[in-house]
Amino acid sequence: MNYHLACNKLFIFLTSIVATIAFVSTANGQSTVELDFEYFKNEVQPIFLAKRRNNVTCIQCHVRNRTFPMQALEEGKFFWTEEQSRLNFQYASAFTRPGEHPLKSRLLTHALSSSAGGDPFHGGGKHFLNQNDPEWRIMADWVAGAKTRRKARDTVVRIVQTSAAGDSSAIIDPVTNTVVAMIEDVSVPHGVTSAPDGSQIYLTNESLHTLDIIDSRTLRVKRRIHLSGRPNNVAVSKDGSKVYVAIMQEPGAVDVIDIEKMENVKSIMTVGPIHNVYVTPDGKYAVAGSIQKTTINVIDTVTDELAWTKEMDAGIRPMTFDTHPDGSTRNIFVQLSGHHGFVAIDFNSHEEVARIEHPAIADHEAHTDGLQGAPAHGIGVAPNGKTIWSTSKVYSHAYVYSLPDLKEIGHVYVGQHPEWVTFTPDSKTVYIGAAGENATYAVDVETLTVVAKIDVGQVPKRVGMVLMQVD
């Protein structure tokens, strides 16, 4: 038997008796507090992998630490196996006193600032400045016997602006129109969405070819899921159980991520590499577009199989939808390569029913540099279904049309090289990333006036409205 493995097994045998079950005194006698493995695996372990500014990750030191030796990740893996997780569980358990005051557990005091009750020194530095740190509280809850995360204090609306040339994403508070936090440690983030309950944010990572799952309370990467190729945009099922990821790499696919299992469970083959994927408002379909093969691929979200495809006369760029009164999808609005406007496709007949060309804007010079084959590359229908917004990189404006008649209402300047579009749920404000200005524009939907220009990261393109749980 491998010597290291033998030592691990011996340690488990000696510590499992005293470390996983402890007794606490109460007024009426004794009660049992048992440390929960699943909570440890899914909530505590990600803390050991999380990158914090000016700190190395816990695992970097602890894989060679003899007192608390975390298991080394297998080559090419971003998370521990079940067996490794159980070893980590046993080692971590040895540094806890379950059910007792948090500051009696070495696991909770060693990386906590001494001014907040932590130990005087930790060789890996101080990771938690106070006991209100959400990651520290996750560990404290585990030591107290928690089996699930505590209920969030609130769920808030936020706007996430990714940076196409950076390794961070800005979180904007739509009430103050200021950047209130950053998601870091995700290089070249592309698409962004969130779980319906606000517990997690999903970012596609072009650098690692992963879907990065962000804990919305800690803003740390909770899990990285391997994908079948380089990802682009991302969408979540209406019930939050699945995430669909566009694979922008030959031969093309949409990967299906099972959120409960935290696994990539299926790659749906598509007609061409996929630029963007969306879930229809009624949740019944995932709609994916290919630039190279000029196809719209419609996937049934019950079977996760292709339902139908539609070939267009140019590459498929961003898309959005409007609905019938019963909530079913009426039209797919799609921007096409080389087309300065958008096209409407009837969802039921699969036929083109309208083609809109954005008109020139007087006294504004047309830009032709850096269009990347997409003079219009951002489109969205307001949540109330009354208007559709389409950006123009040619004229640095967003064009606004009424629905369902597609009559032009007006246009508004939204910065150089405007890209994606997202709205607040009340349809009052629209946010547009201006890639040429490293800024996000906030526009009042009713008056078509800019209410804020928000400095964000390098080359902001994809932007999304998310829900976030807060403690």
C-alpha positions in Angstrom: 0.0 0.0 0.0 1.2 3.5 -0.8 2.8 5.0 2.3 1.0 8.3 2.1 -2.3 6.6 1.6 -1.7 4.3 4.5 -0.9 7.3 6.8 -4.1 9.0 5.6 -6.2 5.9 6.4 -4.6 5.7 9.8 -5.3 9.3 10.5 -8.9 8.9 9.5 -9.3 5.9 11.8 -7.9 7.8 14.8 -9.7 11.1 14.2 -13.1 10.0 12.9 -14.1 8.9 16.4 -13.5 12.3 18.0 -13.6 14.7 15.1 -16.8 14.2 13.4 -19.0 13.8 16.4 -18.7 16.0 19.5 -20.9 16.7 22.5 -22.0 20.0 23.9 -23.4 20.6 27.3 -26.9 22.2 27.6 -29.1 23.0 30.5 -30.9 19.7 30.1 -28.0 17.5 29.5 -26.0 16.7 26.3 -26.8 16.9 22.6 -24.9 15.6 19.7 -23.5 17.9 16.9 -22.3 16.0 13.9 -20.2 17.6 11.1 -21.9 17.2 7.8 -19.8 15.9 4.9 -21.9 17.1 2.0 -22.0 20.6 3.4 -18.2 20.5 3.8 -17.7 19.2 0.3 -19.9 21.7 -1.5 -19.6 24.8 0.7 -16.4 24.7 2.8 -14.0 23.0 0.3 -14.4 25.8 -2.3 -13.0 28.2 0.2 -9.7 26.4 0.2 -9.5 26.9 -3.6 -10.7 30.6 -3.6 -8.2 33.3 -4.8 -8.3 36.4 -2.5 -6.5 39.6 -3.4 -2.9 39.6 -2.1 -3.2 36.0 -0.8 -2.2 32.7 -2.2 -5.0 30.0 -2.2 -5.1 27.8 0.8 -4.3 24.7 -1.2 -1.1 26.1 -2.4 0.4 25.9 1.0 -1.6 23.0 2.5 -0.7 20.4 -0.1 2.7 20.4 1.6 1.6 21.0 5.1 2.1 18.0 7.4 -0.4 19.2 10.1 -3.3 19.8 7.7 -2.3 18.2 4.4 -5.0 19.0 1.8 -5.1 16.6 -1.1 -3.5 17.7 -4.3 -5.9 18.1 -7.2 -5.5 15.4 -9.9 -3.8 16.7 -13.1 -6.2 18.6 -15.2 -8.9 18.7 -12.5 -10.4 21.8 -10.8 -11.9 20.0 -7.8 -11.3 17.1 -5.6 -12.7 13.6 -6.1 -15.1 12.1 -3.6 -12.3 10.1 -2.0 -10.1 13.1 -1.7 -12.9 15.2 -0.3 -13.4 12.7 2.5 -9.8 12.8 3.3 -9.9 16.6 3.4 -13.1 16.3 5.6 -11.3 14.2 8.2 -8.2 16.5 8.3 -10.3 19.6 8.6 -12.6 18.0 11.3 -9.5 17.4 13.5 -9.2 21.2 13.9 -12.7 21.8 15.0 -14.7 21.6 18.2 -18.2 21.0 16.9 -21.0 22.8 18.7 -18.8 25.0 20.8 -18.0 28.6 20.4 -16.4 29.3 17.0 -13.2 30.8 18.4 -12.5 27.4 20.1 -11.9 25.8 16.7 -8.4 26.2 15.2 -9.9 25.9 11.7 -11.8 29.2 12.4 -9.1 31.1 14.2 -5.9 30.4 12.3 -6.6 32.4 9.2 -8.8 35.0 11.0 -7.3 38.4 11.8 -6.0 38.6 15.3 -7.9 41.8 15.8 -11.1 39.8 15.2 -10.2 37.1 17.7 -7.9 35.0 15.5 -4.6 33.5 16.2 -1.5 35.8 16.4 0.1 34.2 13.3 -0.8 32.1 10.3 2.0 31.1 7.9 -0.5 31.5 5.0 -1.5 35.0 6.0 -4.8 36.3 7.2 -7.6 35.6 4.8 -10.6 36.8 6.9 -10.6 40.3 8.4 -13.6 39.8 10.6 -16.2 37.3 11.7 -18.8 38.8 9.3 -16.8 37.6 6.3 -19.2 35.3 4.4 -16.6 32.6 3.8 -15.7 32.5 7.5 -19.4 32.3 8.4 -19.8 29.3 6.1 -17.1 27.5 8.0 -18.5 28.6 11.4 -21.9 27.3 10.4 -20.3 23.9 9.4 -18.7 23.7 12.8 -22.0 24.5 14.4 -23.6 21.5 12.7 -25.1 23.1 9.6 -26.3 20.8 6.8 -27.4 23.5 4.4 -26.6 27.2 3.8 -28.4 29.6 6.1 -31.2 31.6 4.5 -30.0 34.7 2.8 -30.9 38.0 4.4 -32.1 39.4 1.0 -32.0 38.9 -2.8 -31.0 42.0 -4.8 -30.8 42.9 -8.5 -27.4 43.6 -9.9 -25.9 44.3 -13.3 -22.7 42.3 -14.2 -20.5 43.8 -16.8 -17.8 41.4 -18.1 -14.5 42.5 -19.5 -13.5 40.9 -22.8 -9.9 41.9 -22.3 -9.6 41.4 -18.6 -9.8 39.0 -15.7 -12.6 40.6 -13.7 -16.3 41.5 -14.0 -17.9 44.6 -12.5 -21.0 44.4 -10.3 -23.2 47.5 -10.7 -25.9 48.5 -8.2 -28.8 49.8 -10.4 -30.1 52.0 -7.6 -26.9 54.0 -7.3 -25.4 53.2 -10.7 -22.0 52.5 -9.1 -19.7 49.5 -9.1 -20.1 47.9 -5.7 -18.0 44.8 -6.1 -15.8 42.8 -8.5 -15.8 39.2 -9.5 -12.1 38.3 -9.9 -10.1 35.2 -10.9 -12.1 34.5 -14.1 -9.8 35.3 -17.1 -11.5 36.4 -20.3 -15.1 36.1 -19.0 -17.6 35.9 -21.8 -21.3 35.2 -21.0 -23.0 35.8 -17.6 -26.2 34.8 -16.0 -27.5 33.7 -12.6 -29.5 31.1 -10.8 -33.2 32.1 -10.5 -32.9 32.1 -6.7 -29.8 34.4 -6.8 -27.6 31.8 -5.1 -25.0 31.6 -7.9 -23.6 33.5 -10.8 -22.5 31.7 -13.9 -19.6 33.0 -16.0 -18.0 31.3 -19.0 -14.2 31.3 -18.9 -12.6 31.4 -22.3 -9.1 31.0 -20.9 -9.7 27.7 -19.1 -12.7 26.5 -21.2 -14.8 26.2 -18.1 -18.1 27.3 -16.7 -17.2 29.1 -13.5 -19.8 29.0 -10.8 -19.6 32.0 -8.5 -21.1 32.0 -5.0 -23.1 35.2 -5.0 -22.5 35.9 -1.3 -18.7 35.4 -1.3 -18.1 36.3 -5.0 -15.5 33.5 -5.1 -15.3 30.7 -7.7 -17.2 27.8 -6.1 -16.6 25.3 -8.9 -15.1 25.2 -12.4 -16.8 22.8 -14.8 -14.9 21.4 -17.7 -16.5 22.1 -21.1 -16.1 20.4 -24.5 -14.4 23.4 -26.0 -14.0 27.2 -25.9 -17.2 28.8 -24.6 -19.1 31.9 -25.5 -22.5 32.8 -24.1 -24.4 31.1 -21.4 -28.1 30.7 -20.4 -29.9 29.0 -17.5 -33.1 26.9 -17.5 -36.2 28.5 -16.1 -36.1 26.2 -13.0 -32.4 26.7 -12.5 -31.5 23.0 -12.7 -29.5 23.3 -15.9 -27.1 25.7 -17.5 -26.6 25.8 -21.3 -23.2 26.8 -22.6 -22.4 27.8 -26.2 -19.3 26.1 -27.5 -17.6 28.3 -30.1 -15.3 25.6 -31.5 -15.6 23.1 -34.3 -17.7 21.1 -34.8 -20.0 23.0 -32.4 -22.2 22.1 -29.5 -24.3 23.3 -26.6 -23.0 21.8 -23.3 -25.6 21.0 -20.6 -24.5 21.5 -17.0 -26.4 19.7 -14.3 -26.3 22.1 -11.4 -27.2 19.6 -8.6 -24.5 17.3 -9.8 -22.1 20.1 -10.7 -21.3 18.1 -13.9 -21.2 18.6 -17.6 -23.8 15.9 -18.5 -24.3 16.3 -22.2 -23.0 18.0 -25.3 -25.8 18.6 -27.8 -24.3 18.6 -31.3 -25.4 21.6 -33.4 -25.1 22.7 -37.0 -21.9 24.7 -36.6 -20.0 26.3 -33.7 -22.2 28.3 -31.4 -21.8 32.0 -30.8 -24.6 32.6 -28.4 -27.3 30.5 -26.6 -30.5 31.7 -24.9 -33.4 30.2 -23.1 -36.8 31.4 -24.4 -39.0 33.4 -21.9 -41.3 30.4 -21.4 -38.3 28.1 -20.6 -39.3 25.5 -23.3 -36.4 26.0 -25.7 -32.7 26.9 -25.8 -31.9 28.8 -28.9 -28.3 28.7 -30.2 -26.8 30.6 -33.2 -23.8 29.8 -35.4 -21.8 32.4 -37.2 -19.9 30.0 -39.4 -22.9 27.9 -40.5 -25.4 30.7 -40.4 -27.9 28.5 -38.5 -30.3 29.0 -35.7 -30.5 25.8 -33.6 -33.6 25.3 -31.4 -33.3 22.8 -28.5 -36.2 21.3 -26.6 -35.2 21.8 -22.9 -37.2 18.7 -21.8 -35.3 16.3 -24.0 -32.2 18.4 -24.6 -32.4 17.4 -28.3 -32.5 19.6 -31.4 -36.2 20.4 -32.2 -35.5 22.4 -35.4 -32.9 24.5 -37.3 -33.2 27.5 -39.5 -30.5 28.5 -42.0 -30.1 32.3 -42.6 -28.2 34.3 -45.2 -25.5 35.4 -42.8 -23.9 34.5 -39.5 -26.0 34.5 -36.3 -25.1 37.2 -33.8 -27.0 38.2 -30.6 -30.7 37.2 -30.4 -33.7 38.1 -28.2 -37.5 37.2 -28.1 -40.9 38.6 -27.7 -44.0 36.6 -26.6 -47.6 35.9 -27.3 -50.2 36.9 -24.5 -50.0 33.3 -23.2 -46.2 33.6 -22.7 -45.1 31.4 -25.6 -42.5 32.7 -27.9 -43.7 34.9 -30.8 -40.5 35.9 -32.6 -36.8 35.4 -32.6 -35.1 38.8 -33.2 -31.6 38.1 -34.6 -28.7 40.3 -35.6 -26.7 39.0 -38.6 -23.1 39.3 -39.7 -22.7 42.4 -41.9 -26.3 43.6 -41.3 -26.8 47.0 -39.7 -30.1 46.1 -38.0 -32.0 42.9 -37.1 -34.4 40.3 -38.5 -37.6 38.9 -37.1 -38.2 35.1 -37.4 -41.7 33.8 -36.6 -41.1 31.1 -34.0 -43.9 28.8 -35.1 -43.6 29.1 -38.9 -39.8 29.5 -38.8 -40.2 32.1 -41.5 -38.6 35.6 -41.7 -41.4 38.2 -41.2 -39.4 41.5 -40.9 -36.0 42.9 -41.7 -35.0 46.2 -40.0 -32.2 48.4 -41.3 -30.9 51.0 -38.9 -31.0 54.4 -40.6 -28.1 56.8 -40.7 -28.0 59.4 -37.9 -27.5 63.0 -39.1 -24.3 64.8 -37.9 -22.8 61.5 -36.7 -19.9 60.0 -38.7 -20.2 56.3 -39.6 -17.5 54.2 -38.0 -16.3 51.1 -39.9 -13.1 50.2 -37.9 -13.2 47.3 -35.5 -16.7 46.1 -36.4 -15.6 42.5 -36.3 -18.2 41.6 -38.9 -21.0 42.8 -36.7 -22.2 46.4 -37.2 -25.0 45.7 -34.9 -24.1 43.5 -31.9 -26.4 43.9 -29.0 -30.2 43.4 -28.8 -32.8 43.1 -26.1 -36.6 43.2 -25.5 -37.6 45.1 -22.4 -39.1 42.8 -19.7 -42.5 44.5 -20.1 -42.5 43.6 -23.8 -43.1 47.1 -25.1 -39.8 47.9 -26.8 -36.8 46.3 -28.5 -33.4 47.9 -28.3 -30.6 47.3 -30.9 -27.1 48.7 -30.7 -25.1 50.1 -33.6 -21.3 50.1 -33.6 -21.5 52.2 -36.8 -23.2 55.2 -35.2 -22.5 54.6 -31.4 -26.2 54.6 -30.7 -29.0 52.3 -29.5 -32.1 52.3 -31.7 -35.4 51.7 -30.1 -38.5 50.2 -31.7 -42.0 49.6 -30.4 -43.5 46.1 -30.1 -45.2 44.3 -31.7 -45.3 46.7 -34.7 -41.5 47.5 -34.9 -42.0 51.2 -35.4 -38.9 53.3 -34.6 -39.3 55.3 -31.5 -35.9 57.0 -31.4 -32.2 56.5 -30.7 -29.7 57.4 -28.0 -25.9 57.8 -27.9 -24.4 55.0 -25.8 -20.7 55.3 -26.4 -18.1 54.1 -28.8 -18.5 50.5 -29.9 -21.7 49.7 -28.0 -22.3 46.0 -27.5 -24.8 44.0 -25.4 -28.0 45.1 -23.8 -29.7 44.2 -20.5 -32.6 45.7 -18.5 -33.7 46.0 -14.9 -36.7 43.7 -14.2 -39.0 46.8 -14.0 -38.0 47.8 -17.5 -37.1 51.3 -16.3 -33.4 51.2 -17.1 -31.3 49.6 -19.8 -27.5 48.9 -19.5 -25.2 48.8 -22.5 -21.5 48.0 -22.5 -19.4 50.5 -24.5 -16.4 48.5 -25.5 -14.6 51.5 -26.9 -14.9 53.6 -23.7 -14.4 50.9 -21.0 -17.7 52.0 -19.6 -21.3 50.9 -19.1 -24.1 53.3 -20.1 -27.3 53.4 -18.1 -30.3 54.8 -20.0 -33.7 55.7 -18.9 -36.1 53.6 -21.0 -39.0 56.0 -21.0 -37.1 59.2 -21.8 -34.2 57.7 -23.8 -31.7 59.7 -21.8 -28.4 58.6 -20.4 -28.6 58.6 -16.6 -25.1 57.3 -15.8 -21.8 56.4 -17.5 -20.1 53.9 -15.3 -16.3 53.1 -15.5 -15.7 49.4 -15.7 -13.0 47.0 -16.9 -11.2 46.6 -20.2 -13.3 46.2 -23.3 -16.8 45.6 -21.7 -19.0 43.6 -24.1 -21.4 41.1 -22.6 -23.6 42.5 -19.8 -26.3 40.8 -17.9 -28.9 41.4 -15.2 -28.5 38.9 -12.3 -30.0 38.2 -9.0 -27.7 37.9 -6.0 -28.3 36.7 -2.5 -26.7 38.8 0.3 -26.1 38.0 4.0 
